[in-house]
Amino acid sequence: MKPIITAPECASELAGPRPPVLLDVRWQQGGPHGRPDYEAGHIPGAVFVDLDADLAGPAGSGGRHPLPDPEEFGATMRRAGVRADTPVVVYDGGQSWAAARAWWLLRWTGHENVRVLEGGLAAWEGKLDKEIPTPDEGDFRPVPGAVPLLDADGAAALAGSGLLLDARAAARYRGEVEPIDRVAGHIPGAVSAPTTENVEEDGRFLPASSLAARFDELGADRASEVGVYCGSGVSGAHEVLALAVAGIPAALYVGSWSEWTADGTRPVATGPDPR
């Protein structure tokens, strides 16, 4: 199954006999909070999910958006009506970074039928609703480990043995700027691959063939394994999604640069070259 769905396809499924559960994950780095936008208008039936509170644990040494407690995540998904045997579609305002984080977490915890709405809410042509839904309780029970996950040691090893992609902006990778985290630069051996280069101007993904060609040029065709990191595991999830569109499985280092640099003993590289 494709990991993404177009707005017309989503509208058709919502009108069909087995409509998907809709999750609205509008979020921006540094705010404003997405809840007011959700309350002002959302796809009918969509349930709001808070990335900071529901899709991540408390910030700390594990990074700015570490993994949430699986049981708490499962409870949130059940309140949203998520069932193990029902499709789920997640969307955000259009960038799809937050939606990709929800997609990845549901996939990692064992849900097999999750897709991201291409272009997010900006691509939706149907009516919007202000009514806050109260879905029936779902039955989804997380079983973590269904897709590959990297920790700091695993990311360091993969940078040497396979292909570790850095999904942040190229200037952050090179260490020229660092607007968020405590240290500038990149994990030694990682290859710069800004996730913004995986999409068109409207936020929709490039064709699968174009994505596959891009990742092959970066070394995916020669790597035994592929992994991704970013600042805190949000845009990195979007790059994992882009790789999935291209048919390339990849692991996510959720702690990412914010966890890597929280430990002052870990090495840091700067400049345009991986090492």
MILO-885112 format. One record per residue: x, y, z of N, C-alpha, C, CB in turn. Coordinates in steps of 0.05 Angstrom, whole numbers, padded with zeros to 5 digits, always signed. Glycine has a CB too. Layout:
BEGIN
XYZXYZXYZXYZ;...
# end
This chain:
BEGIN
+00017-00024+00000+00000+00000+00000+00017+00025+00000-00019+00000+00024;+00010+00045-00017+00024+00070-00017+00022+00084+00010+00014+00088-00040;+00043+00097+00019+00042+00111+00045+00029+00138+00044+00069+00113+00056;+00021+00147+00020+00008+00173+00017-00019+00169+00002+00026+00193+00002;-00037+00188+00005-00063+00188-00008-00070+00216-00017-00085+00176+00012;-00081+00218-00040-00089+00244-00051-00116+00253-00038-00091+00244-00082;-00121+00279-00040-00146+00289-00029-00171+00277-00042-00147+00320-00032;-00172+00274-00069-00195+00261-00081-00198+00231-00072-00193+00262-00112;-00175+00217-00070-00177+00190-00060-00187+00188-00032-00149+00177-00062;-00178+00207-00015-00187+00208+00013-00217+00214+00014-00171+00229+00029;-00227+00233-00002-00255+00240-00002-00272+00216-00010-00260+00263-00020;-00262+00201-00030-00276+00177-00039-00278+00156-00018-00263+00166-00064;-00256+00152-00003-00256+00132+00018-00274+00140+00041-00228+00127+00028;-00274+00166+00048-00291+00176+00069-00321+00171+00063-00286+00205+00074;-00328+00172+00038-00355+00168+00030-00362+00138+00026-00361+00183+00004;-00342+00121+00029-00346+00093+00023-00354+00077+00048-00321+00081+00012;-00355+00050+00045-00365+00033+00067-00345+00029+00089-00372+00006+00055;-00319+00035+00085-00299+00031+00105-00282+00057+00107-00281+00007+00098;-00294+00078+00118-00279+00104+00119-00255+00103+00138-00298+00126+00127;-00234+00117+00131-00211+00117+00149-00216+00135+00173-00186+00126+00134;-00201+00130+00195-00200+00148+00217-00182+00172+00208-00188+00134+00243;-00191+00196+00214-00176+00220+00206-00163+00232+00231-00194+00240+00192;-00137+00238+00228-00122+00252+00250-00111+00278+00239-00100+00234+00261;-00117+00300+00252-00108+00327+00245-00084+00333+00263-00130+00348+00248;-00060+00336+00251-00035+00339+00267-00022+00366+00260-00016+00315+00262;-00038+00387+00258-00026+00413+00251-00007+00422+00273-00048+00433+00246;+00017+00430+00265+00038+00437+00284+00059+00453+00269+00051+00412+00296;+00072+00472+00283+00095+00486+00272+00116+00488+00293+00086+00515+00263;+00141+00485+00285+00164+00488+00303+00163+00516+00316+00190+00484+00288;+00161+00517+00342+00160+00542+00356+00133+00555+00357+00179+00561+00344;+00112+00542+00347+00085+00553+00349+00077+00569+00324+00082+00570+00373;+00052+00579+00323+00032+00576+00344+00020+00548+00346+00010+00597+00340;+00006+00543+00368-00006+00517+00372-00027+00511+00350-00018+00515+00400;-00029+00486+00342-00047+00479+00320-00076+00476+00328-00039+00455+00308;-00082+00474+00354-00109+00469+00363-00129+00491+00354-00110+00467+00393;-00122+00517+00357-00141+00538+00348-00148+00536+00318-00131+00565+00354;-00128+00530+00302-00134+00526+00273-00152+00502+00268-00107+00522+00257;-00148+00481+00283-00165+00457+00281-00194+00465+00288-00155+00435+00299;-00197+00479+00310-00224+00486+00319-00238+00506+00300-00223+00499+00347;-00222+00521+00285-00233+00540+00265-00242+00526+00240-00212+00561+00258;-00233+00502+00235-00242+00486+00212-00224+00463+00206-00243+00504+00188;-00236+00439+00204-00220+00415+00198-00237+00397+00180-00213+00400+00224;-00224+00377+00169-00238+00358+00152-00259+00344+00170-00219+00337+00139;-00284+00342+00162-00305+00330+00179-00297+00303+00190-00330+00327+00163;-00299+00300+00216-00293+00275+00230-00265+00273+00240-00298+00253+00212;-00247+00292+00232-00219+00290+00241-00216+00297+00270-00202+00309+00224;-00198+00283+00284-00192+00287+00312-00165+00300+00314-00193+00259+00328;-00163+00320+00330-00137+00334+00333-00118+00318+00351-00141+00362+00346;-00093+00317+00342-00072+00304+00357-00049+00324+00360-00061+00278+00343;-00040+00327+00385-00019+00347+00391+00008+00334+00389-00023+00359+00420;+00024+00343+00370+00051+00331+00366+00067+00332+00391+00065+00345+00343;+00069+00355+00404+00087+00358+00428+00077+00341+00451+00088+00387+00436;+00051+00339+00455+00040+00325+00478+00034+00296+00473+00015+00338+00488;+00026+00289+00448+00016+00262+00442+00035+00245+00426-00010+00264+00428;+00053+00258+00410+00070+00243+00392+00099+00245+00401+00068+00254+00364;+00104+00254+00426+00131+00256+00436+00130+00255+00467+00145+00282+00427;+00152+00246+00479+00154+00247+00507+00166+00274+00516+00172+00224+00517;+00170+00278+00541+00181+00303+00551+00209+00308+00540+00182+00304+00582;+00215+00332+00532+00241+00339+00522+00262+00336+00544+00242+00368+00510;+00286+00329+00536+00308+00325+00555+00332+00314+00542+00299+00307+00578;+00347+00297+00556+00371+00285+00544+00365+00268+00520+00386+00269+00566;+00341+00258+00518+00333+00242+00494+00326+00259+00470+00311+00224+00501;+00328+00285+00472+00322+00303+00449+00297+00319+00454+00319+00286+00424;+00291+00336+00434+00268+00354+00437+00241+00339+00433+00270+00376+00417;+00241+00318+00418+00217+00302+00413+00223+00272+00415+00205+00309+00385;+00230+00263+00439+00236+00234+00442+00210+00218+00438+00248+00229+00469;+00213+00192+00437+00190+00175+00434+00171+00178+00458+00199+00145+00432;+00145+00178+00452+00125+00179+00474+00124+00151+00488+00097+00187+00464;+00113+00151+00512+00108+00125+00525+00088+00109+00508+00098+00129+00554;+00095+00085+00499+00077+00070+00481+00048+00067+00492+00088+00043+00476;+00046+00062+00518+00019+00059+00529+00003+00085+00528+00020+00049+00558;+00016+00107+00534+00002+00133+00532-00005+00140+00503+00020+00155+00544;+00013+00133+00485+00008+00138+00457-00016+00121+00448+00032+00131+00439;-00016+00096+00457-00039+00078+00450-00065+00088+00460-00033+00050+00460;-00065+00099+00485-00090+00109+00496-00099+00133+00480-00085+00118+00526;-00081+00151+00471-00088+00174+00455-00101+00164+00429-00064+00191+00450;-00089+00145+00416-00099+00135+00391-00127+00122+00395-00080+00115+00379;-00130+00107+00416-00157+00095+00421-00178+00116+00425-00156+00076+00445;-00171+00138+00440-00190+00159+00444-00197+00173+00417-00179+00180+00463;-00179+00173+00399-00183+00184+00372-00199+00165+00354-00157+00191+00359;-00205+00141+00364-00220+00122+00349-00204+00103+00332-00239+00136+00332;-00178+00102+00336-00161+00085+00319-00165+00056+00327-00131+00093+00322;-00171+00040+00306-00174+00011+00310-00153-00003+00293-00202+00003+00301;-00145-00027+00302-00124-00042+00288-00132-00049+00260-00118-00067+00304;-00158-00053+00255-00167-00063+00229-00179-00041+00212-00187-00085+00232;-00175-00015+00219-00187+00007+00205-00165+00025+00194-00206+00023+00223;-00167+00034+00168-00147+00052+00157-00146+00078+00173-00153+00057+00128;-00122+00090+00173-00118+00116+00185-00105+00135+00164-00100+00114+00210;-00116+00159+00163-00104+00180+00146-00097+00203+00164-00123+00189+00123;-00072+00213+00162-00063+00235+00179-00056+00259+00160-00038+00227+00196;-00061+00283+00170-00055+00307+00155-00047+00329+00173-00078+00315+00137;-00033+00349+00162-00027+00374+00176-00034+00397+00158+00003+00375+00186;-00021+00420+00163-00028+00443+00147-00019+00442+00118-00017+00467+00159;+00000+00425+00111+00009+00423+00084+00038+00415+00081+00005+00449+00070;+00055+00420+00101+00083+00413+00100+00087+00383+00103+00099+00428+00121;+00069+00370+00118+00068+00341+00123+00090+00331+00141+00070+00327+00096;+00105+00348+00154+00126+00339+00173+00112+00327+00197+00144+00362+00181;+00093+00341+00209+00079+00331+00232+00063+00306+00226+00061+00352+00245;+00050+00307+00202+00034+00283+00194+00052+00259+00191+00019+00289+00168;+00076+00263+00180+00095+00241+00177+00104+00230+00204+00120+00250+00161;+00107+00247+00223+00114+00238+00250+00092+00219+00261+00118+00261+00270;+00066+00227+00258+00044+00209+00266+00044+00184+00250+00017+00224+00263;+00048+00186+00224+00049+00162+00206+00071+00143+00216+00055+00170+00177;+00095+00154+00221+00117+00136+00229+00111+00123+00256+00143+00152+00231;+00101+00138+00276+00095+00126+00302+00074+00104+00300+00086+00148+00321;+00053+00108+00285+00033+00087+00282+00045+00063+00268+00009+00098+00266;+00062+00067+00248+00075+00045+00235+00094+00031+00254+00090+00054+00209;+00110+00046+00269+00129+00034+00288+00115+00018+00309+00146+00056+00301;+00092+00026+00317+00077+00012+00338+00058-00009+00327+00061+00031+00355;+00060-00015+00301+00047-00038+00290+00022-00034+00274+00040-00055+00312;+00013-00009+00270-00011-00006+00253-00002-00009+00224-00024+00022+00257;-00016-00025+00208-00007-00032+00182-00020-00015+00159-00013-00061+00176;-00040+00002+00166-00054+00016+00145-00056+00045+00152-00083+00003+00141;-00034+00059+00148-00033+00088+00154-00022+00103+00130-00015+00093+00179;-00035+00125+00123-00026+00142+00100-00026+00171+00108-00043+00136+00075;-00010+00186+00094-00009+00215+00097-00023+00228+00074+00021+00226+00099;-00040+00248+00080-00054+00263+00060-00035+00281+00045-00077+00279+00072;-00032+00276+00019-00014+00291+00002-00022+00321+00002-00014+00281-00027;-00003+00338+00009-00009+00367+00009-00024+00377+00033-00024+00373-00016;-00032+00359+00051-00045+00366+00076-00072+00380+00071-00027+00384+00091;-00080+00395+00091-00106+00409+00090-00107+00428+00066-00111+00424+00116;-00085+00439+00058-00084+00458+00036-00094+00445+00010-00057+00469+00032;-00092+00419+00008-00100+00405-00016-00129+00396-00015-00083+00380-00021;-00142+00398+00008-00169+00389+00012-00189+00408-00002-00176+00386+00042;-00207+00398-00019-00225+00414-00033-00254+00412-00023-00225+00407-00063;-00258+00395-00003-00285+00392+00008-00290+00413+00030-00289+00364+00019;-00314+00410+00042-00321+00429+00063-00304+00423+00088-00351+00427+00069;-00303+00444+00105-00290+00441+00131-00312+00442+00153-00268+00462+00136;-00305+00431+00176-00324+00429+00198-00313+00441+00223-00333+00400+00202;-00329+00453+00240-00321+00463+00266-00329+00445+00288-00331+00491+00270;-00346+00426+00282-00356+00408+00303-00333+00390+00313-00380+00391+00293;-00330+00387+00339-00309+00370+00350-00321+00342+00353-00299+00381+00378;-00311+00322+00339-00322+00295+00340-00317+00281+00366-00312+00279+00316;-00334+00262+00372-00330+00245+00396-00331+00216+00386-00351+00250+00418;-00309+00206+00374-00309+00179+00362-00313+00157+00383-00284+00175+00346;-00323+00135+00374-00323+00111+00391-00295+00103+00398-00338+00087+00377;-00291+00092+00422-00265+00083+00430-00253+00063+00412-00266+00072+00459;-00228+00066+00403-00215+00047+00386-00204+00024+00402-00193+00060+00371;-00190+00006+00388-00179-00018+00402-00149-00022+00396-00194-00043+00393;-00136-00001+00384-00108-00004+00376-00090-00007+00401-00100+00020+00360;-00074-00028+00401-00055-00033+00422-00027-00032+00410-00061-00060+00436;-00010-00013+00418+00016-00011+00406+00034-00035+00412+00030+00014+00416;+00048-00044+00391+00069-00064+00394+00094-00053+00380+00060-00092+00380;+00110-00038+00395+00133-00024+00384+00153-00043+00370+00148-00008+00405;+00165-00032+00348+00186-00047+00335+00179-00057+00307+00194-00070+00351;+00156-00049+00297+00148-00059+00271+00164-00048+00248+00119-00053+00266;+00176-00024+00252+00194-00013+00232+00220-00005+00246+00182+00012+00217;+00243-00003+00232+00269+00001+00245+00272+00028+00258+00291-00003+00225;+00285+00027+00281+00291+00051+00298+00320+00051+00305+00273+00051+00324;+00332+00075+00304+00360+00078+00311+00363+00093+00337+00376+00092+00289;+00383+00086+00353+00391+00103+00375+00417+00116+00367+00395+00086+00402;+00429+00131+00385+00453+00146+00378+00476+00128+00369+00463+00163+00402;+00480+00106+00383+00502+00088+00376+00496+00075+00349+00506+00066+00397;+00471+00068+00344+00463+00056+00319+00467+00076+00296+00435+00047+00320;+00460+00101+00300+00464+00122+00279+00493+00125+00273+00452+00148+00288;+00510+00126+00294+00539+00129+00289+00550+00105+00273+00554+00131+00316;+00541+00081+00280+00550+00057+00266+00541+00058+00237+00540+00032+00280;+00515+00065+00233+00505+00065+00205+00518+00086+00188+00475+00070+00206;+00527+00108+00199+00542+00128+00184+00567+00117+00172+00548+00152+00201;+00578+00096+00184+00602+00083+00174+00597+00059+00157+00620+00076+00196;+00575+00044+00163+00571+00018+00149+00550+00020+00127+00563-00002+00169;+00533+00040+00128+00511+00042+00109+00509+00071+00100+00485+00032+00120;+00484+00081+00099+00478+00109+00091+00461+00122+00112+00465+00110+00063;+00472+00143+00125+00457+00159+00144+00452+00186+00132+00472+00161+00171;+00426+00193+00128+00419+00218+00115+00411+00239+00136+00395+00213+00095;+00420+00263+00132+00414+00286+00149+00392+00302+00135+00439+00303+00156;+00368+00302+00146+00345+00315+00133+00343+00345+00137+00320+00302+00141;+00361+00357+00153+00359+00385+00159+00368+00402+00135+00375+00392+00184;+00364+00428+00138+00374+00447+00118+00405+00444+00115+00367+00476+00125;+00414+00448+00091+00443+00444+00085+00461+00461+00102+00448+00448+00055;+00452+00486+00107+00468+00504+00123+00472+00494+00152+00456+00533+00123;+00451+00481+00163+00453+00470+00189+00472+00446+00189+00425+00461+00200;+00470+00429+00168+00488+00407+00165+00517+00416+00164+00481+00391+00139;+00522+00437+00149+00550+00447+00147+00560+00460+00172+00552+00466+00123;+00541+00467+00190+00549+00480+00215+00551+00510+00212+00575+00469+00224;+00540+00521+00191+00541+00550+00187+00522+00565+00205+00536+00557+00158;+00499+00552+00211+00479+00564+00228+00467+00541+00245+00456+00578+00212;+00457+00548+00268+00443+00529+00285+00423+00544+00302+00463+00512+00303;+00398+00547+00292+00378+00564+00305+00365+00551+00329+00358+00572+00286;+00368+00525+00333+00352+00511+00353+00370+00496+00373+00333+00492+00340;+00388+00480+00364+00403+00462+00381+00430+00475+00390+00409+00436+00367;+00442+00462+00410+00464+00475+00424+00490+00475+00409+00468+00461+00450;+00494+00457+00390+00518+00455+00374+00511+00453+00345+00535+00429+00383;+00528+00465+00328+00524+00465+00299+00541+00443+00286+00530+00492+00286;+00531+00432+00264+00546+00412+00250+00529+00387+00244+00571+00404+00265;+00543+00364+00240+00528+00340+00234+00542+00315+00245+00525+00337+00204;+00529+00293+00245+00541+00268+00254+00562+00260+00234+00519+00245+00258;+00586+00254+00243+00607+00247+00224+00599+00223+00207+00633+00240+00239;+00602+00226+00181+00595+00205+00162+00568+00208+00150+00597+00179+00175;+00551+00225+00162+00524+00229+00151+00525+00245+00125+00506+00243+00172;+00506+00241+00108+00504+00254+00082+00481+00274+00082+00500+00234+00059;+00486+00299+00073+00465+00319+00073+00444+00312+00052+00477+00347+00067;+00418+00313+00061+00396+00307+00044+00371+00322+00053+00390+00276+00043;+00370+00348+00050+00348+00364+00060+00321+00353+00051+00351+00393+00052;+00303+00349+00070+00277+00338+00063+00261+00357+00045+00261+00331+00088;+00267+00383+00046+00253+00401+00029+00257+00396+00000+00261+00430+00036;+00278+00381-00007+00284+00375-00035+00269+00350-00045+00314+00371-00039;+00252+00339-00027+00236+00315-00035+00209+00323-00045+00234+00296-00012;+00202+00349-00044+00175+00357-00050+00174+00380-00071+00161+00366-00024;+00150+00383-00082+00145+00406-00100+00141+00431-00083+00121+00400-00119;+00136+00453-00097+00132+00478-00082+00106+00477-00065+00130+00501-00102;+00087+00461-00073+00062+00460-00058+00063+00439-00036+00039+00453-00077;+00087+00427-00031+00090+00408-00010+00084+00379-00017+00072+00416+00013;+00075+00374-00041+00070+00347-00050+00096+00334-00059+00049+00346-00073;+00098+00308-00054+00122+00293-00060+00128+00292-00090+00120+00265-00049;+00153+00292-00096+00162+00287-00124+00152+00259-00132+00193+00290-00127;+00151+00254-00158+00143+00226-00166+00163+00206-00154+00144+00224-00197;+00152+00182-00150+00168+00161-00138+00194+00156-00153+00152+00135-00136;+00193+00157-00180+00217+00152-00195+00238+00174-00191+00210+00151-00225;+00229+00199-00188+00248+00221-00183+00260+00219-00155+00233+00248-00185;+00244+00211-00135+00254+00207-00108+00275+00184-00108+00232+00201-00089;+00268+00162-00122+00287+00140-00122+00313+00148-00135+00275+00116-00138;+00312+00164-00156+00337+00173-00169+00353+00191-00150+00330+00188-00195;+00339+00208-00136+00353+00226-00117+00367+00210-00096+00333+00246-00104;+00353+00191-00084+00365+00176-00062+00387+00157-00072+00344+00160-00047;+00384+00147-00096+00406+00131-00108+00431+00148-00112+00397+00119-00134;+00427+00173-00120+00450+00191-00124+00464+00197-00098+00441+00217-00138;+00449+00196-00076+00460+00201-00050+00473+00176-00038+00439+00211-00031;+00469+00153-00051+00482+00129-00043+00465+00106-00034+00501+00135-00021;+00438+00110-00036+00420+00089-00026+00423+00063-00043+00391+00099-00028;+00430+00066-00068+00433+00042-00085+00457+00025-00077+00435+00050-00114;+00476+00037-00063+00500+00022-00055+00500+00014-00025+00525+00039-00060;+00480+00024-00010+00480+00020+00019+00465-00005+00026+00468+00044+00033;+00475-00020+00046+00461-00043+00056+00438-00035+00073+00480-00061+00072;+00440-00012+00087+00419-00001+00103+00419+00029+00100+00422-00010+00133;+00395+00040+00104+00391+00069+00103+00378+00079+00128+00374+00078+00078;+00388+00101+00139+00377+00113+00163+00374+00143+00159+00393+00107+00188;+00358+00156+00175+00353+00185+00173+00352+00197+00201+00326+00190+00158;+00363+00222+00203+00359+00238+00227+00355+00266+00218+00383+00235+00246;+00346+00283+00237+00341+00311+00232+00348+00326+00257+00311+00317+00223;+00332+00346+00265+00336+00359+00291+00324+00345+00314+00325+00387+00289;+00299+00335+00311+00286+00322+00334+00267+00300+00325+00271+00342+00349;+00271+00289+00301+00255+00266+00293+00228+00273+00281+00250+00249+00316;+00225+00298+00271+00200+00305+00258+00205+00307+00227+00190+00333+00268;+00222+00325+00218+00227+00326+00189+00241+00300+00180+00245+00350+00182;+00256+00287+00199+00268+00261+00192+00247+00240+00185+00285+00251+00215;+00224+00241+00200+00202+00222+00193+00191+00228+00165+00179+00225+00214;+00191+00254+00158+00182+00261+00131+00201+00250+00110+00180+00292+00129;+00227+00250+00116+00245+00238+00097+00242+00208+00095+00274+00245+00104;+00237+00195+00118+00231+00166+00117+00207+00161+00100+00227+00155+00146;+00187+00178+00102+00163+00176+00086+00170+00179+00056+00142+00197+00094;+00186+00198+00050+00195+00202+00022+00210+00177+00011+00213+00227+00019;+00227+00166+00028+00240+00141+00021+00220+00119+00016+00261+00133+00042;+00200+00117+00033+00179+00096+00029+00164+00100+00003+00159+00097+00053;+00159+00125-00004+00146+00131-00030+00164+00120-00053+00141+00161-00034;+00190+00123-00049+00209+00113-00069+00214+00083-00068+00236+00128-00066;+00202+00070-00048+00206+00041-00046+00231+00033-00031+00206+00029-00072;+00242+00051-00014+00267+00046+00000+00261+00046+00030+00288+00067-00007;+00264+00023+00043+00260+00022+00072+00282+00037+00087+00258-00007+00083;+00275+00051+00108+00295+00066+00123+00289+00067+00153+00298+00095+00112;+00309+00068+00169+00306+00071+00198+00307+00100+00205+00329+00055+00213;+00293+00107+00227+00293+00135+00237+00308+00136+00264+00264+00145+00241;+00326+00156+00266+00339+00162+00291+00322+00184+00304+00369+00172+00288;+00304+00176+00322+00285+00194+00333+00298+00216+00349+00264+00179+00350;+00317+00210+00366+00330+00230+00382+00344+00251+00366+00350+00218+00400;+00355+00243+00343+00367+00261+00323+00388+00280+00335+00345+00277+00310;+00392+00303+00322+00413+00321+00329+00410+00332+00357+00415+00343+00309;+00385+00336+00366+00380+00347+00393+00389+00328+00414+00351+00354+00396;+00387+00302+00409+00397+00282+00429+00427+00279+00426+00383+00255+00425;+00436+00278+00401+00465+00274+00395+00482+00295+00410+00470+00274+00365;+00473+00320+00407+00489+00342+00419+00484+00346+00448+00483+00367+00404;+00464+00333+00460+00460+00335+00489+00483+00321+00504+00433+00322+00497;+00497+00303+00491+00520+00290+00503+00545+00303+00491+00519+00259+00497;+00559+00318+00507+00582+00333+00497+00605+00316+00488+00591+00352+00517;+00604+00290+00493+00627+00272+00486+00624+00262+00457+00629+00249+00505;+00601+00265+00445+00597+00255+00418+00610+00273+00397+00567+00252+00411;+00622+00261+00377+00637+00277+00357+00618+00293+00339+00655+00259+00340;+00628+00315+00329+00613+00332+00311+00630+00339+00287+00604+00358+00326;+00619+00337+00263+00633+00345+00239+00620+00371+00228+00632+00322+00218;+00636+00387+00214+00625+00411+00201+00635+00412+00172+00634+00437+00217;+00623+00430+00157+00631+00432+00129+00614+00415+00111+00660+00424+00125;+00618+00416+00084+00601+00403+00065+00606+00373+00063+00604+00415+00038;+00629+00363+00072+00635+00335+00069+00626+00319+00093+00666+00331+00065;+00618+00293+00089+00608+00277+00111+00627+00276+00135+00603+00249+00101;+00653+00274+00130+00672+00273+00152+00689+00298+00153+00689+00248+00150;
# end
